[in-house]
Amino acid sequence: MEFLDELEHLATSATYEEPEEDGVSQDPSQGTIKMWQERFGYTYGEAAELVGMATTLKKPTIATTLSPAQARTIYALKLEGPISTPQEIQIVANLPTVPKSYHGSGEEGDADFCKIDGRTRLVIEN
C-alpha cells in the first residue's frame, strides 16, 4: 500500500515544468506526464493513465472556520480506533484539561464517549 500512496503523492504534488517558450507555459498535466516518463520510464500512454487516475482522486474538504453557534455545539465522540481515550483527545486537540468520559450502551453494545465542542471536533477532523 505504501507504493500506491507514494505514487498518489507524486502524481498530485509533483509537476514537471519546462522553461516557457515565447512566454507561453505548457499545460501542467502534459509536463507531469513528461516527468513520469523521464523519472519512471513509462510510455506516454502509461504515464497519462497514471496521472489521470491520480488527479481524479479527491481529498475531502473540511471547513476551517466555524460560526459561534457551531463552535459551541456539543458532540458525543465515541472513543475507539486511533482516539480511544480522553487523554488522546486532550493531546490531539491541545486541550487544557482531559475531557470527561461517559459510559453508554446501545444496540451495538457498550461504549465510552466524551463530550466535545465544535472547535475540538474541527481539530480532530483536520
Phi, psi and omega in degrees: 000329180299323181298315179294321177298319179295319178297318178298316179298315179298317184293324184273333186252334184266130173231146178258116181249120176273158176301142181289139177252124180056033177075007181253122180274152179281156175299126183302327180293325177294319178296321179294320178298316180296320178299317180295323178296313184289317184284322188245357177075021178284155170286170180301315181297317179295315180296317180298320180295315180295317179296319178296320179295317183289325182284342177278344176288128182244140174272141178293140178264134181243135179299142180251354178236148181234146171284163178303321179295319179294322180294328181273347181299138180259134180239151173259115180259120178286130181276106180197165177065224184291339177242089187246000177223155176299328179295325177293323175298316180301317182291311183297316184268000180055049181274148180289333179229162178282128178294149180288140181262143178234143179255135179218166177222152181205199182298328181269005179108191181281150179204159175251144183226160170230145173274130178228156177267176183299323179296316179296319178301315181298317179297317180295318180295322180286000000 
